[in-house]
Amino acid sequence: MEELIQLIKNAFQYIKNLFRKIIDGILNFAKHVVGWFKSLNLLPGQDVPFIASKEFGEKLKIAPVKNVGIFQGVYNEMTNEITHAEYVEADSLDNQTREILGNEELVVLN
């Protein structure tokens, strides 16, 4: 897990600038997060989807444009690389996203 966090820290600013999506309104977990991951046709046991809270980004001294944001991506355990990534900012998070993140900086989804 520490290795994954270090990979994210090393690539965060670069990825954020390349793959940023802004939502005017509420980020919806099912629509914006699950929908994005489903579109990637991930391989179970190889691709590890995850999201990280805005606080994760703030620790890296990033000034977000919106009130909330998440970094979502896929970590490939076979190649030890982040293969897909997107930073999504919105005015607020829906209840499901808030509940899933809780107080965690990084949540591995399954």
Phi and psi in radians as a Rosetta constraint file:
Dihedral C 1 N 2 CA 2 C 2 CIRCULARHARMONIC -1.077 0.35
Dihedral N 2 CA 2 C 2 N 3 CIRCULARHARMONIC -0.646 0.35
Dihedral C 2 N 3 CA 3 C 3 CIRCULARHARMONIC -1.131 0.35
Dihedral N 3 CA 3 C 3 N 4 CIRCULARHARMONIC -0.702 0.35
Dihedral C 3 N 4 CA 4 C 4 CIRCULARHARMONIC -1.117 0.35
Dihedral N 4 CA 4 C 4 N 5 CIRCULARHARMONIC -0.783 0.35
Dihedral C 4 N 5 CA 5 C 5 CIRCULARHARMONIC -1.071 0.35
Dihedral N 5 CA 5 C 5 N 6 CIRCULARHARMONIC -0.722 0.35
Dihedral C 5 N 6 CA 6 C 6 CIRCULARHARMONIC -1.134 0.35
Dihedral N 6 CA 6 C 6 N 7 CIRCULARHARMONIC -0.711 0.35
Dihedral C 6 N 7 CA 7 C 7 CIRCULARHARMONIC -1.039 0.35
Dihedral N 7 CA 7 C 7 N 8 CIRCULARHARMONIC -0.758 0.35
Dihedral C 7 N 8 CA 8 C 8 CIRCULARHARMONIC -1.125 0.35
Dihedral N 8 CA 8 C 8 N 9 CIRCULARHARMONIC -0.773 0.35
Dihedral C 8 N 9 CA 9 C 9 CIRCULARHARMONIC -1.058 0.35
Dihedral N 9 CA 9 C 9 N 10 CIRCULARHARMONIC -0.718 0.35
Dihedral C 9 N 10 CA 10 C 10 CIRCULARHARMONIC -1.177 0.35
Dihedral N 10 CA 10 C 10 N 11 CIRCULARHARMONIC -0.580 0.35
Dihedral C 10 N 11 CA 11 C 11 CIRCULARHARMONIC -1.800 0.35
Dihedral N 11 CA 11 C 11 N 12 CIRCULARHARMONIC -0.109 0.35
Dihedral C 11 N 12 CA 12 C 12 CIRCULARHARMONIC -1.014 0.35
Dihedral N 12 CA 12 C 12 N 13 CIRCULARHARMONIC -0.929 0.35
Dihedral C 12 N 13 CA 13 C 13 CIRCULARHARMONIC -1.097 0.35
Dihedral N 13 CA 13 C 13 N 14 CIRCULARHARMONIC -0.775 0.35
Dihedral C 13 N 14 CA 14 C 14 CIRCULARHARMONIC -1.065 0.35
Dihedral N 14 CA 14 C 14 N 15 CIRCULARHARMONIC -0.849 0.35
Dihedral C 14 N 15 CA 15 C 15 CIRCULARHARMONIC -1.165 0.35
Dihedral N 15 CA 15 C 15 N 16 CIRCULARHARMONIC -0.726 0.35
Dihedral C 15 N 16 CA 16 C 16 CIRCULARHARMONIC -1.032 0.35
Dihedral N 16 CA 16 C 16 N 17 CIRCULARHARMONIC -0.744 0.35
Dihedral C 16 N 17 CA 17 C 17 CIRCULARHARMONIC -1.241 0.35
Dihedral N 17 CA 17 C 17 N 18 CIRCULARHARMONIC -0.525 0.35
Dihedral C 17 N 18 CA 18 C 18 CIRCULARHARMONIC -1.455 0.35
Dihedral N 18 CA 18 C 18 N 19 CIRCULARHARMONIC -0.644 0.35
Dihedral C 18 N 19 CA 19 C 19 CIRCULARHARMONIC -2.166 0.35
Dihedral N 19 CA 19 C 19 N 20 CIRCULARHARMONIC 1.041 0.35
Dihedral C 19 N 20 CA 20 C 20 CIRCULARHARMONIC -1.832 0.35
Dihedral N 20 CA 20 C 20 N 21 CIRCULARHARMONIC 2.314 0.35
Dihedral C 20 N 21 CA 21 C 21 CIRCULARHARMONIC -2.124 0.35
Dihedral N 21 CA 21 C 21 N 22 CIRCULARHARMONIC 2.325 0.35
Dihedral C 21 N 22 CA 22 C 22 CIRCULARHARMONIC -1.943 0.35
Dihedral N 22 CA 22 C 22 N 23 CIRCULARHARMONIC 2.268 0.35
Dihedral C 22 N 23 CA 23 C 23 CIRCULARHARMONIC -1.949 0.35
Dihedral N 23 CA 23 C 23 N 24 CIRCULARHARMONIC 2.152 0.35
Dihedral C 23 N 24 CA 24 C 24 CIRCULARHARMONIC -1.482 0.35
Dihedral N 24 CA 24 C 24 N 25 CIRCULARHARMONIC 1.751 0.35
Dihedral C 24 N 25 CA 25 C 25 CIRCULARHARMONIC 2.258 0.35
Dihedral N 25 CA 25 C 25 N 26 CIRCULARHARMONIC -2.592 0.35
Dihedral C 25 N 26 CA 26 C 26 CIRCULARHARMONIC -1.683 0.35
Dihedral N 26 CA 26 C 26 N 27 CIRCULARHARMONIC 2.287 0.35
Dihedral C 26 N 27 CA 27 C 27 CIRCULARHARMONIC -1.248 0.35
Dihedral N 27 CA 27 C 27 N 28 CIRCULARHARMONIC 2.182 0.35
Dihedral C 27 N 28 CA 28 C 28 CIRCULARHARMONIC -1.854 0.35
Dihedral N 28 CA 28 C 28 N 29 CIRCULARHARMONIC 2.099 0.35
Dihedral C 28 N 29 CA 29 C 29 CIRCULARHARMONIC -1.005 0.35
Dihedral N 29 CA 29 C 29 N 30 CIRCULARHARMONIC -0.881 0.35
Dihedral C 29 N 30 CA 30 C 30 CIRCULARHARMONIC -1.100 0.35
Dihedral N 30 CA 30 C 30 N 31 CIRCULARHARMONIC -0.769 0.35
Dihedral C 30 N 31 CA 31 C 31 CIRCULARHARMONIC -1.342 0.35
Dihedral N 31 CA 31 C 31 N 32 CIRCULARHARMONIC -0.913 0.35
Dihedral C 31 N 32 CA 32 C 32 CIRCULARHARMONIC -1.495 0.35
Dihedral N 32 CA 32 C 32 N 33 CIRCULARHARMONIC -0.640 0.35
Dihedral C 32 N 33 CA 33 C 33 CIRCULARHARMONIC -1.605 0.35
Dihedral N 33 CA 33 C 33 N 34 CIRCULARHARMONIC -1.070 0.35
Dihedral C 33 N 34 CA 34 C 34 CIRCULARHARMONIC -1.060 0.35
Dihedral N 34 CA 34 C 34 N 35 CIRCULARHARMONIC -0.727 0.35
Dihedral C 34 N 35 CA 35 C 35 CIRCULARHARMONIC -1.024 0.35
Dihedral N 35 CA 35 C 35 N 36 CIRCULARHARMONIC -0.731 0.35
Dihedral C 35 N 36 CA 36 C 36 CIRCULARHARMONIC -1.131 0.35
Dihedral N 36 CA 36 C 36 N 37 CIRCULARHARMONIC -0.802 0.35
Dihedral C 36 N 37 CA 37 C 37 CIRCULARHARMONIC -1.117 0.35
Dihedral N 37 CA 37 C 37 N 38 CIRCULARHARMONIC -0.717 0.35
Dihedral C 37 N 38 CA 38 C 38 CIRCULARHARMONIC -1.071 0.35
Dihedral N 38 CA 38 C 38 N 39 CIRCULARHARMONIC -0.602 0.35
Dihedral C 38 N 39 CA 39 C 39 CIRCULARHARMONIC -1.202 0.35
Dihedral N 39 CA 39 C 39 N 40 CIRCULARHARMONIC -0.237 0.35
Dihedral C 39 N 40 CA 40 C 40 CIRCULARHARMONIC -1.539 0.35
Dihedral N 40 CA 40 C 40 N 41 CIRCULARHARMONIC -0.183 0.35
Dihedral C 40 N 41 CA 41 C 41 CIRCULARHARMONIC 0.882 0.35
Dihedral N 41 CA 41 C 41 N 42 CIRCULARHARMONIC 1.035 0.35
Dihedral C 41 N 42 CA 42 C 42 CIRCULARHARMONIC -1.238 0.35
Dihedral N 42 CA 42 C 42 N 43 CIRCULARHARMONIC 2.702 0.35
Dihedral C 42 N 43 CA 43 C 43 CIRCULARHARMONIC -1.729 0.35
Dihedral N 43 CA 43 C 43 N 44 CIRCULARHARMONIC 1.993 0.35
Dihedral C 43 N 44 CA 44 C 44 CIRCULARHARMONIC -1.023 0.35
Dihedral N 44 CA 44 C 44 N 45 CIRCULARHARMONIC 2.453 0.35
Dihedral C 44 N 45 CA 45 C 45 CIRCULARHARMONIC 1.463 0.35
Dihedral N 45 CA 45 C 45 N 46 CIRCULARHARMONIC -0.137 0.35
Dihedral C 45 N 46 CA 46 C 46 CIRCULARHARMONIC -2.187 0.35
Dihedral N 46 CA 46 C 46 N 47 CIRCULARHARMONIC -0.821 0.35
Dihedral C 46 N 47 CA 47 C 47 CIRCULARHARMONIC -1.689 0.35
Dihedral N 47 CA 47 C 47 N 48 CIRCULARHARMONIC 2.287 0.35
Dihedral C 47 N 48 CA 48 C 48 CIRCULARHARMONIC -2.040 0.35
Dihedral N 48 CA 48 C 48 N 49 CIRCULARHARMONIC 1.799 0.35
Dihedral C 48 N 49 CA 49 C 49 CIRCULARHARMONIC -1.289 0.35
Dihedral N 49 CA 49 C 49 N 50 CIRCULARHARMONIC 2.550 0.35
Dihedral C 49 N 50 CA 50 C 50 CIRCULARHARMONIC -2.642 0.35
Dihedral N 50 CA 50 C 50 N 51 CIRCULARHARMONIC 2.831 0.35
Dihedral C 50 N 51 CA 51 C 51 CIRCULARHARMONIC -2.324 0.35
Dihedral N 51 CA 51 C 51 N 52 CIRCULARHARMONIC 2.671 0.35
Dihedral C 51 N 52 CA 52 C 52 CIRCULARHARMONIC -2.322 0.35
Dihedral N 52 CA 52 C 52 N 53 CIRCULARHARMONIC 2.518 0.35
Dihedral C 52 N 53 CA 53 C 53 CIRCULARHARMONIC -1.310 0.35
Dihedral N 53 CA 53 C 53 N 54 CIRCULARHARMONIC 2.918 0.35
Dihedral C 53 N 54 CA 54 C 54 CIRCULARHARMONIC -1.011 0.35
Dihedral N 54 CA 54 C 54 N 55 CIRCULARHARMONIC -0.610 0.35
Dihedral C 54 N 55 CA 55 C 55 CIRCULARHARMONIC -1.031 0.35
Dihedral N 55 CA 55 C 55 N 56 CIRCULARHARMONIC -0.588 0.35
Dihedral C 55 N 56 CA 56 C 56 CIRCULARHARMONIC -1.029 0.35
Dihedral N 56 CA 56 C 56 N 57 CIRCULARHARMONIC -0.789 0.35
Dihedral C 56 N 57 CA 57 C 57 CIRCULARHARMONIC -1.185 0.35
Dihedral N 57 CA 57 C 57 N 58 CIRCULARHARMONIC -0.665 0.35
Dihedral C 57 N 58 CA 58 C 58 CIRCULARHARMONIC -1.105 0.35
Dihedral N 58 CA 58 C 58 N 59 CIRCULARHARMONIC -0.587 0.35
Dihedral C 58 N 59 CA 59 C 59 CIRCULARHARMONIC -1.116 0.35
Dihedral N 59 CA 59 C 59 N 60 CIRCULARHARMONIC -0.375 0.35
Dihedral C 59 N 60 CA 60 C 60 CIRCULARHARMONIC -1.676 0.35
Dihedral N 60 CA 60 C 60 N 61 CIRCULARHARMONIC 0.245 0.35
Dihedral C 60 N 61 CA 61 C 61 CIRCULARHARMONIC 1.072 0.35
Dihedral N 61 CA 61 C 61 N 62 CIRCULARHARMONIC 0.856 0.35
Dihedral C 61 N 62 CA 62 C 62 CIRCULARHARMONIC -1.884 0.35
Dihedral N 62 CA 62 C 62 N 63 CIRCULARHARMONIC 2.319 0.35
Dihedral C 62 N 63 CA 63 C 63 CIRCULARHARMONIC -1.701 0.35
Dihedral N 63 CA 63 C 63 N 64 CIRCULARHARMONIC 1.767 0.35
Dihedral C 63 N 64 CA 64 C 64 CIRCULARHARMONIC -1.235 0.35
Dihedral N 64 CA 64 C 64 N 65 CIRCULARHARMONIC 2.699 0.35
Dihedral C 64 N 65 CA 65 C 65 CIRCULARHARMONIC -1.455 0.35
Dihedral N 65 CA 65 C 65 N 66 CIRCULARHARMONIC -0.646 0.35
Dihedral C 65 N 66 CA 66 C 66 CIRCULARHARMONIC -1.763 0.35
Dihedral N 66 CA 66 C 66 N 67 CIRCULARHARMONIC 3.088 0.35
Dihedral C 66 N 67 CA 67 C 67 CIRCULARHARMONIC -1.232 0.35
Dihedral N 67 CA 67 C 67 N 68 CIRCULARHARMONIC -0.619 0.35
Dihedral C 67 N 68 CA 68 C 68 CIRCULARHARMONIC -2.322 0.35
Dihedral N 68 CA 68 C 68 N 69 CIRCULARHARMONIC 2.805 0.35
Dihedral C 68 N 69 CA 69 C 69 CIRCULARHARMONIC -2.882 0.35
Dihedral N 69 CA 69 C 69 N 70 CIRCULARHARMONIC 2.708 0.35
Dihedral C 69 N 70 CA 70 C 70 CIRCULARHARMONIC -2.333 0.35
Dihedral N 70 CA 70 C 70 N 71 CIRCULARHARMONIC 2.630 0.35
Dihedral C 70 N 71 CA 71 C 71 CIRCULARHARMONIC -1.859 0.35
Dihedral N 71 CA 71 C 71 N 72 CIRCULARHARMONIC 2.099 0.35
Dihedral C 71 N 72 CA 72 C 72 CIRCULARHARMONIC -2.086 0.35
Dihedral N 72 CA 72 C 72 N 73 CIRCULARHARMONIC 2.484 0.35
Dihedral C 72 N 73 CA 73 C 73 CIRCULARHARMONIC -2.852 0.35
Dihedral N 73 CA 73 C 73 N 74 CIRCULARHARMONIC -3.132 0.35
Dihedral C 73 N 74 CA 74 C 74 CIRCULARHARMONIC -2.243 0.35
Dihedral N 74 CA 74 C 74 N 75 CIRCULARHARMONIC 2.214 0.35
Dihedral C 74 N 75 CA 75 C 75 CIRCULARHARMONIC -1.813 0.35
Dihedral N 75 CA 75 C 75 N 76 CIRCULARHARMONIC 2.140 0.35
Dihedral C 75 N 76 CA 76 C 76 CIRCULARHARMONIC -1.592 0.35
Dihedral N 76 CA 76 C 76 N 77 CIRCULARHARMONIC 1.968 0.35
Dihedral C 76 N 77 CA 77 C 77 CIRCULARHARMONIC -1.190 0.35
Dihedral N 77 CA 77 C 77 N 78 CIRCULARHARMONIC -0.476 0.35
Dihedral C 77 N 78 CA 78 C 78 CIRCULARHARMONIC -1.256 0.35
Dihedral N 78 CA 78 C 78 N 79 CIRCULARHARMONIC -0.717 0.35
Dihedral C 78 N 79 CA 79 C 79 CIRCULARHARMONIC -1.758 0.35
Dihedral N 79 CA 79 C 79 N 80 CIRCULARHARMONIC -0.134 0.35
Dihedral C 79 N 80 CA 80 C 80 CIRCULARHARMONIC 1.042 0.35
Dihedral N 80 CA 80 C 80 N 81 CIRCULARHARMONIC 0.722 0.35
Dihedral C 80 N 81 CA 81 C 81 CIRCULARHARMONIC -2.322 0.35
Dihedral N 81 CA 81 C 81 N 82 CIRCULARHARMONIC 2.704 0.35
Dihedral C 81 N 82 CA 82 C 82 CIRCULARHARMONIC -1.514 0.35
Dihedral N 82 CA 82 C 82 N 83 CIRCULARHARMONIC 2.031 0.35
Dihedral C 82 N 83 CA 83 C 83 CIRCULARHARMONIC -1.663 0.35
Dihedral N 83 CA 83 C 83 N 84 CIRCULARHARMONIC -0.441 0.35
Dihedral C 83 N 84 CA 84 C 84 CIRCULARHARMONIC -2.455 0.35
Dihedral N 84 CA 84 C 84 N 85 CIRCULARHARMONIC 2.480 0.35
Dihedral C 84 N 85 CA 85 C 85 CIRCULARHARMONIC -2.717 0.35
Dihedral N 85 CA 85 C 85 N 86 CIRCULARHARMONIC 2.617 0.35
Dihedral C 85 N 86 CA 86 C 86 CIRCULARHARMONIC -2.728 0.35
Dihedral N 86 CA 86 C 86 N 87 CIRCULARHARMONIC 2.409 0.35
Dihedral C 86 N 87 CA 87 C 87 CIRCULARHARMONIC -1.851 0.35
Dihedral N 87 CA 87 C 87 N 88 CIRCULARHARMONIC 2.157 0.35
Dihedral C 87 N 88 CA 88 C 88 CIRCULARHARMONIC -2.046 0.35
Dihedral N 88 CA 88 C 88 N 89 CIRCULARHARMONIC 2.196 0.35
Dihedral C 88 N 89 CA 89 C 89 CIRCULARHARMONIC -1.992 0.35
Dihedral N 89 CA 89 C 89 N 90 CIRCULARHARMONIC 2.574 0.35
Dihedral C 89 N 90 CA 90 C 90 CIRCULARHARMONIC -2.624 0.35
Dihedral N 90 CA 90 C 90 N 91 CIRCULARHARMONIC 3.040 0.35
Dihedral C 90 N 91 CA 91 C 91 CIRCULARHARMONIC -1.282 0.35
Dihedral N 91 CA 91 C 91 N 92 CIRCULARHARMONIC -0.572 0.35
Dihedral C 91 N 92 CA 92 C 92 CIRCULARHARMONIC -2.783 0.35
Dihedral N 92 CA 92 C 92 N 93 CIRCULARHARMONIC 2.963 0.35
Dihedral C 92 N 93 CA 93 C 93 CIRCULARHARMONIC -1.845 0.35
Dihedral N 93 CA 93 C 93 N 94 CIRCULARHARMONIC 2.582 0.35
Dihedral C 93 N 94 CA 94 C 94 CIRCULARHARMONIC -1.303 0.35
Dihedral N 94 CA 94 C 94 N 95 CIRCULARHARMONIC 2.934 0.35
Dihedral C 94 N 95 CA 95 C 95 CIRCULARHARMONIC -1.069 0.35
Dihedral N 95 CA 95 C 95 N 96 CIRCULARHARMONIC -0.672 0.35
Dihedral C 95 N 96 CA 96 C 96 CIRCULARHARMONIC -1.120 0.35
Dihedral N 96 CA 96 C 96 N 97 CIRCULARHARMONIC -0.755 0.35
Dihedral C 96 N 97 CA 97 C 97 CIRCULARHARMONIC -1.125 0.35
Dihedral N 97 CA 97 C 97 N 98 CIRCULARHARMONIC -0.783 0.35
Dihedral C 97 N 98 CA 98 C 98 CIRCULARHARMONIC -1.040 0.35
Dihedral N 98 CA 98 C 98 N 99 CIRCULARHARMONIC -0.740 0.35
Dihedral C 98 N 99 CA 99 C 99 CIRCULARHARMONIC -1.152 0.35
Dihedral N 99 CA 99 C 99 N 100 CIRCULARHARMONIC -0.754 0.35
Dihedral C 99 N 100 CA 100 C 100 CIRCULARHARMONIC -1.144 0.35
Dihedral N 100 CA 100 C 100 N 101 CIRCULARHARMONIC -0.748 0.35
Dihedral C 100 N 101 CA 101 C 101 CIRCULARHARMONIC -1.237 0.35
Dihedral N 101 CA 101 C 101 N 102 CIRCULARHARMONIC -0.668 0.35
Dihedral C 101 N 102 CA 102 C 102 CIRCULARHARMONIC 0.912 0.35
Dihedral N 102 CA 102 C 102 N 103 CIRCULARHARMONIC -2.242 0.35
Dihedral C 102 N 103 CA 103 C 103 CIRCULARHARMONIC -1.821 0.35
Dihedral N 103 CA 103 C 103 N 104 CIRCULARHARMONIC 0.244 0.35
Dihedral C 103 N 104 CA 104 C 104 CIRCULARHARMONIC -1.488 0.35
Dihedral N 104 CA 104 C 104 N 105 CIRCULARHARMONIC 2.560 0.35
Dihedral C 104 N 105 CA 105 C 105 CIRCULARHARMONIC -1.447 0.35
Dihedral N 105 CA 105 C 105 N 106 CIRCULARHARMONIC -0.552 0.35
Dihedral C 105 N 106 CA 106 C 106 CIRCULARHARMONIC -2.405 0.35
Dihedral N 106 CA 106 C 106 N 107 CIRCULARHARMONIC 2.240 0.35
Dihedral C 106 N 107 CA 107 C 107 CIRCULARHARMONIC -2.202 0.35
Dihedral N 107 CA 107 C 107 N 108 CIRCULARHARMONIC 2.124 0.35
Dihedral C 107 N 108 CA 108 C 108 CIRCULARHARMONIC -1.493 0.35
Dihedral N 108 CA 108 C 108 N 109 CIRCULARHARMONIC 2.218 0.35
Dihedral C 108 N 109 CA 109 C 109 CIRCULARHARMONIC -1.672 0.35
Dihedral N 109 CA 109 C 109 N 110 CIRCULARHARMONIC 2.672 0.35
